[in-house]
């Protein structure tokens, strides 16, 4: 390198070093912290965060349609309340349990004796707080299948939210698969579909009292506040109530969506994951750490 070229390169490097860097805003710093956490776990991530009071948003692969797993039970609950509002049935109505109604996986109803009569409110509550699969399929039967759920989401403009099948359909499909990892990789039988953004928009409608109506929205949020699974969204959070709903197919999928509620702030948090082949609790912990960053940011703000 001749002396002229060297001096020119040195001057250019010096000028570049002296150029002031654009400072990060607090929100972009929060997003950077979240991205750092997601990169520590080898998985596909979809994240949507919105503060309803300030309008601040973070969207990371937020428009990608992903497998909801049991998060689809929120749209099912909303459709049930819509039909209740329309007078098709009541929360107090009872459904008698039969042996044929019982589904494997999460829940407690499958452990009950046939003949027990559960109210619609019982079924919806158990479907949400312990993700009861038997309650889920009984509610799909009550509302008329998967089509009314998808139709309601279409009417809300949430085109990525799709009820794709019952719990029974999903369990039959995985039993027929060669193994769980292959079943997940193929992705032919999702339990439900949504983008993180659309599910976040549905949560926003609930918080604003616009999902079916104000009374119904509050009843649904109250059910979600009773969620018993706390290893993700609420894990490291203090100072907020957290109505939320999980969706599981560990170690491949760990989803959680909900709202951080305080006296002054409501922050929608919608987190979906997929294609994780490591240790399930590590993925759950990463979700908890992401939400910890969100809670700390808005507590400070």
C-alpha positions as CSV (number, residue, x, y, z in Angstrom):
1,X,0.0,0.0,0.0
2,X,1.5,3.4,-1.0
3,X,1.7,6.3,1.4
4,X,-1.1,8.3,-0.2
5,X,-3.6,5.3,-0.1
6,X,-2.6,4.6,3.5
7,X,-3.2,8.2,4.6
8,X,-6.5,8.2,2.8
9,X,-7.6,5.0,4.4
10,X,-6.4,6.2,7.8
11,X,-8.3,9.5,7.5
12,X,-11.5,7.6,6.4
13,X,-11.3,5.3,9.3
14,X,-10.7,8.2,11.7
15,X,-13.6,10.1,10.3
16,X,-15.8,7.0,10.7
17,X,-14.7,6.5,14.3
18,X,-15.5,10.1,15.1
19,X,-19.0,10.0,13.5
20,X,-21.5,10.0,16.3
21,X,-23.5,6.8,16.6
22,X,-27.3,7.0,16.6
23,X,-28.2,6.4,20.3
24,X,-30.6,3.5,21.0
25,X,-34.0,4.5,22.3
26,X,-35.2,2.7,25.4
27,X,-37.6,0.7,23.3
28,X,-34.9,-0.4,20.8
29,X,-32.7,-1.3,23.7
30,X,-35.6,-3.5,25.1
31,X,-35.9,-5.2,21.7
32,X,-32.2,-5.8,21.5
33,X,-32.3,-7.4,25.0
34,X,-35.2,-9.6,23.9
35,X,-33.4,-10.7,20.7
36,X,-30.3,-11.5,22.7
37,X,-32.3,-13.9,24.9
38,X,-34.0,-15.6,22.0
39,X,-30.7,-16.2,20.3
40,X,-29.5,-18.0,23.4
41,X,-32.0,-20.8,22.6
42,X,-32.1,-22.6,19.3
43,X,-35.7,-22.3,18.2
44,X,-38.0,-20.4,15.9
45,X,-39.5,-17.4,17.7
46,X,-42.5,-15.2,17.0
47,X,-43.1,-12.3,19.4
48,X,-45.5,-9.4,19.6
49,X,-45.6,-6.9,22.4
50,X,-47.8,-3.8,22.7
51,X,-48.5,-1.4,25.6
52,X,-52.2,-0.3,25.2
53,X,-51.6,3.0,27.0
54,X,-48.5,4.2,25.2
55,X,-48.9,2.4,21.8
56,X,-45.3,1.1,22.0
57,X,-44.8,-2.1,20.1
58,X,-42.2,-4.7,19.5
59,X,-42.7,-7.2,16.6
60,X,-40.2,-10.0,16.0
61,X,-41.4,-12.4,13.2
62,X,-44.8,-11.3,14.5
63,X,-46.8,-12.0,11.3
64,X,-45.6,-15.5,10.8
65,X,-48.5,-18.1,11.1
66,X,-47.4,-20.6,13.7
67,X,-48.8,-23.6,15.6
68,X,-50.7,-22.3,18.6
69,X,-51.2,-25.6,20.3
70,X,-53.6,-24.9,23.3
71,X,-53.5,-21.1,22.8
72,X,-56.3,-21.8,20.2
73,X,-58.5,-22.4,23.2
74,X,-58.8,-18.6,23.7
75,X,-60.6,-18.1,20.3
76,X,-62.8,-21.1,21.1
77,X,-63.7,-19.4,24.5
78,X,-64.5,-16.2,22.7
79,X,-66.8,-17.9,20.2
80,X,-68.5,-19.7,23.1
81,X,-69.2,-16.4,24.8
82,X,-70.5,-15.0,21.5
83,X,-73.0,-17.8,21.3
84,X,-74.0,-17.3,24.9
85,X,-74.5,-13.6,24.2
86,X,-76.7,-14.7,21.2
87,X,-78.8,-16.9,23.5
88,X,-77.8,-20.2,22.1
89,X,-76.9,-21.6,25.5
90,X,-76.0,-20.3,29.0
91,X,-73.0,-20.6,31.3
92,X,-75.2,-22.4,33.8
93,X,-76.2,-25.1,31.3
94,X,-74.8,-28.6,32.1
95,X,-73.2,-31.2,30.0
96,X,-73.1,-34.8,31.1
97,X,-69.7,-36.5,30.8
98,X,-69.5,-39.8,28.9
99,X,-66.5,-42.2,28.7
100,X,-66.3,-41.5,25.0
101,X,-65.8,-37.8,25.7
102,X,-62.5,-38.3,27.5
103,X,-59.3,-37.1,25.9
104,X,-55.7,-37.7,26.8
105,X,-53.1,-35.0,27.7
106,X,-53.7,-32.1,30.0
107,X,-56.8,-31.7,32.2
108,X,-58.7,-33.4,35.0
109,X,-62.1,-34.2,33.5
110,X,-60.7,-37.5,32.1
111,X,-60.2,-38.6,35.7
112,X,-63.8,-38.1,36.6
113,X,-66.5,-40.7,36.6
114,X,-68.9,-40.8,33.7
115,X,-72.3,-39.2,34.5
116,X,-70.9,-36.1,36.2
117,X,-72.7,-33.0,34.9
118,X,-70.4,-30.0,34.4
119,X,-71.6,-26.5,33.6
120,X,-70.5,-24.6,30.5
121,X,-68.7,-22.3,32.9
122,X,-66.9,-25.3,34.4
123,X,-65.8,-26.5,31.0
124,X,-64.5,-23.1,29.9
125,X,-62.7,-22.5,33.2
126,X,-61.0,-25.9,33.1
127,X,-60.2,-25.5,29.4
128,X,-58.3,-22.3,30.2
129,X,-56.7,-22.7,33.6
130,X,-55.6,-26.4,33.3
131,X,-55.8,-26.6,29.5
132,X,-58.3,-29.5,29.8
133,X,-58.5,-31.3,26.4
134,X,-61.8,-33.1,27.3
135,X,-63.4,-29.7,28.1
136,X,-62.0,-28.4,24.8
137,X,-63.6,-31.0,22.7
138,X,-66.9,-30.7,24.6
139,X,-66.8,-27.0,23.9
140,X,-66.0,-27.5,20.2
141,X,-69.1,-29.8,20.1
142,X,-71.2,-27.1,21.9
143,X,-70.3,-24.3,19.5
144,X,-70.7,-26.4,16.3
145,X,-67.1,-27.4,15.5
146,X,-64.0,-25.6,14.4
147,X,-65.7,-23.5,11.6
148,X,-67.6,-21.0,13.8
149,X,-64.3,-20.2,15.7
150,X,-62.5,-19.4,12.5
151,X,-65.4,-17.5,11.1
152,X,-65.5,-15.3,14.2
153,X,-61.8,-14.6,13.9
154,X,-62.3,-13.7,10.2
155,X,-65.0,-11.2,11.3
156,X,-62.5,-9.6,13.6
157,X,-60.0,-9.3,10.7
158,X,-57.6,-11.8,12.3
159,X,-57.1,-13.9,9.2
160,X,-54.1,-16.0,10.5
161,X,-56.1,-17.4,13.4
162,X,-57.5,-20.8,12.4
163,X,-59.1,-23.6,14.4
164,X,-57.7,-26.6,12.6
165,X,-59.1,-29.5,14.5
166,X,-60.2,-31.0,17.8
167,X,-58.0,-32.5,20.5
168,X,-59.2,-35.9,19.3
169,X,-58.0,-35.2,15.8
170,X,-54.5,-34.1,17.0
171,X,-54.0,-37.1,19.3
172,X,-55.1,-39.5,16.6
173,X,-52.6,-37.9,14.2
174,X,-49.7,-38.1,16.6
175,X,-50.4,-41.7,17.5
176,X,-50.2,-42.5,13.8
177,X,-46.9,-40.7,13.3
178,X,-43.6,-42.6,13.5
179,X,-42.3,-40.4,16.4
180,X,-43.0,-37.0,18.0
181,X,-40.1,-35.2,16.4
182,X,-41.1,-36.3,12.9
183,X,-44.7,-35.3,13.5
184,X,-43.6,-31.8,14.5
185,X,-41.1,-31.4,11.6
186,X,-43.8,-32.3,9.1
187,X,-46.3,-29.9,10.6
188,X,-49.2,-31.4,8.9
189,X,-51.6,-31.4,11.9
190,X,-51.3,-28.2,13.9
191,X,-53.6,-27.9,16.9
192,X,-54.4,-24.4,15.8
193,X,-52.8,-21.6,13.8
194,X,-52.1,-17.9,14.4
195,X,-49.5,-15.2,14.0
196,X,-48.3,-13.7,17.3
197,X,-49.6,-10.3,16.2
198,X,-53.2,-11.6,15.5
199,X,-53.3,-13.4,18.9
200,X,-52.1,-10.2,20.5
201,X,-54.8,-8.2,18.8
202,X,-57.4,-10.7,20.2
203,X,-55.9,-10.1,23.7
204,X,-56.2,-6.4,23.1
205,X,-59.9,-6.7,22.2
206,X,-60.4,-8.6,25.5
207,X,-58.6,-5.9,27.5
208,X,-60.6,-3.1,25.8
209,X,-63.9,-4.9,26.4
210,X,-64.5,-5.4,22.7
211,X,-64.4,-9.3,22.5
212,X,-68.2,-10.0,22.3
213,X,-68.8,-7.2,24.9
214,X,-67.5,-5.6,28.0
215,X,-69.0,-8.0,30.5
216,X,-68.0,-11.1,28.4
217,X,-64.5,-9.8,28.0
218,X,-64.1,-9.3,31.7
219,X,-65.5,-12.8,32.4
220,X,-63.0,-14.3,30.0
221,X,-60.0,-12.3,31.4
222,X,-61.1,-13.4,34.9
223,X,-60.8,-17.1,33.8
224,X,-57.4,-16.4,32.3
225,X,-56.2,-14.8,35.6
226,X,-56.8,-18.2,37.2
227,X,-54.2,-19.9,35.0
228,X,-52.2,-22.5,37.0
229,X,-49.2,-22.9,34.7
230,X,-46.7,-20.2,35.7
231,X,-43.3,-21.4,34.2
232,X,-43.3,-18.8,31.3
233,X,-45.0,-15.4,31.2
234,X,-45.4,-14.8,35.0
235,X,-42.2,-16.7,36.0
236,X,-40.0,-13.6,36.8
237,X,-42.7,-10.9,36.9
238,X,-43.7,-8.8,39.9
239,X,-46.1,-6.0,40.1
240,X,-48.5,-7.2,37.5
241,X,-51.5,-9.6,37.2
242,X,-51.0,-11.9,34.3
243,X,-54.1,-13.4,32.6
244,X,-52.6,-15.8,30.1
245,X,-52.9,-19.1,28.2
246,X,-50.1,-21.6,27.4
247,X,-49.7,-23.9,24.5
248,X,-47.5,-26.9,24.7
249,X,-45.8,-29.6,22.7
250,X,-42.5,-29.8,24.6
251,X,-39.7,-29.7,23.8
252,X,-40.6,-28.5,20.3
253,X,-43.2,-25.9,21.2
254,X,-43.7,-23.7,24.3
255,X,-46.2,-20.9,23.7
256,X,-47.7,-18.3,26.1
257,X,-49.8,-15.3,25.5
258,X,-51.4,-12.9,27.9
259,X,-51.4,-9.4,29.4
260,X,-49.3,-7.8,32.0
261,X,-51.9,-5.8,34.0
262,X,-51.1,-3.1,36.6
263,X,-52.9,0.0,37.8
264,X,-51.4,2.1,35.0
265,X,-50.4,-0.2,32.3
266,X,-51.7,-3.1,30.2
267,X,-49.0,-4.8,28.0
268,X,-50.1,-7.5,25.6
269,X,-47.4,-10.2,25.2
270,X,-47.8,-12.9,22.6
271,X,-44.9,-15.4,22.3
272,X,-44.9,-18.5,20.0
273,X,-42.0,-20.9,19.5
274,X,-41.3,-23.9,17.3
275,X,-38.6,-26.3,16.2
276,X,-36.9,-26.5,19.5
277,X,-35.1,-29.9,20.0
278,X,-33.3,-29.1,23.2
279,X,-34.3,-29.2,26.9
280,X,-37.9,-28.0,27.3
281,X,-37.4,-26.1,30.6
282,X,-34.6,-24.1,29.0
283,X,-37.1,-22.8,26.4
284,X,-39.6,-22.0,29.0
285,X,-37.1,-20.1,31.0
286,X,-36.1,-18.0,28.0
287,X,-39.7,-17.0,27.6
288,X,-39.8,-16.0,31.3
289,X,-36.6,-13.9,30.8
290,X,-38.1,-12.2,27.8
291,X,-41.1,-11.2,29.8
292,X,-39.0,-10.1,32.7
293,X,-37.3,-7.6,30.4
294,X,-40.7,-6.3,29.3
295,X,-42.0,-6.0,32.9
296,X,-38.9,-4.3,34.1
297,X,-39.1,-1.8,31.2
298,X,-42.7,-0.8,31.8
299,X,-42.2,-0.8,35.6
300,X,-39.4,1.7,35.2
301,X,-41.2,3.8,32.6
